[in-house]
Each structure stands twice: as structure tokens, then as C-alpha cells.
Amino acid sequence: MTEGFSPAFGAAAGGALVPVAGKVEEVRDQAATGGLRIDLTAAETMLRQLADLRRRAADLVKDGASLDTPLRFGDNWVGRIMSQRLRAVAVGEDGGVTPVLGRFHELLDAVESIIRLAAARYQTTDQQATDELHRASGRLDTGE
């Protein structure tokens, strides 16, 4: 996961991802401090679904590279303006589809890390409780 993850999404295409990125950071902090509880079966299901989404997003990002080509609408000022505008919508750094897909892929990575962290903490806590229960029952059996 990216430390201090705060992407600068373009207002046009990526504006809706800004609040999501902020919430992901909040949940990551909860997971890191142990304040996030997760059912292990649900975690496994979510991780499988996220893996599928990540593959799809990665394919879209890879395929999006082909959008970075100038379009030929004629050798006049209208054709050049249309070509530039459509190219900016596809790959422009300020909210183009391709950069937004890349940032979405990063968010999916962050969510996956959070789920793994929360599940690991849950398993650790569960194992510690089991160990303590076994130690306590062992002391009861030996009369300590």
C-alpha cells in the first residue's frame, strides 16, 4: 500500500474518487490500530472479488495506452482542436480516463491491503485468545 496515499484526481473524470480515497485512508488507520473487525469468510470473498476487479482495471490501464495517439479529423483548426480535446479526455493528466483508471487501480490495492491487515489482526487476536484459553484451562486441570 502506498504510504500517505492522497491522489490528485482531475475534477472531470476522477472527482468521485477523491472522497473514496479519503475514506480508504480512514479505514486503513482503523485497521492498523486494530479498530476494524472483519469476518474471515467475508474477507476471503472480498479479496477474490478485489483480485478480479484489479485484473480488469489493470487490463483497462494497459489497453488505455493505445488511446494516446493523435486523431486525424482533417488538417484544419477545427480538426486539430477536436483531436486535442478527445486525446485530453482519454489520456490527459487532469482527469483523463487512463490516469483515473490507474488511480482507481491504486485504490483497489489500498483496499486489498486493508482487508488483509484487518484479517491478519483478527486471526492474531483469535489465536491469542485461543492460546490464553488453553493456558487457563491447563492451569485449572493442574490445580494451579
Summary of the structure (lengths in Angstrom):
residues: 144
radius of gyration: 23.4
end to end distance: 46.6
largest distance: 94.4
contacts: 387
relative contact order: 0.18
helix: 74%
strand: 0%
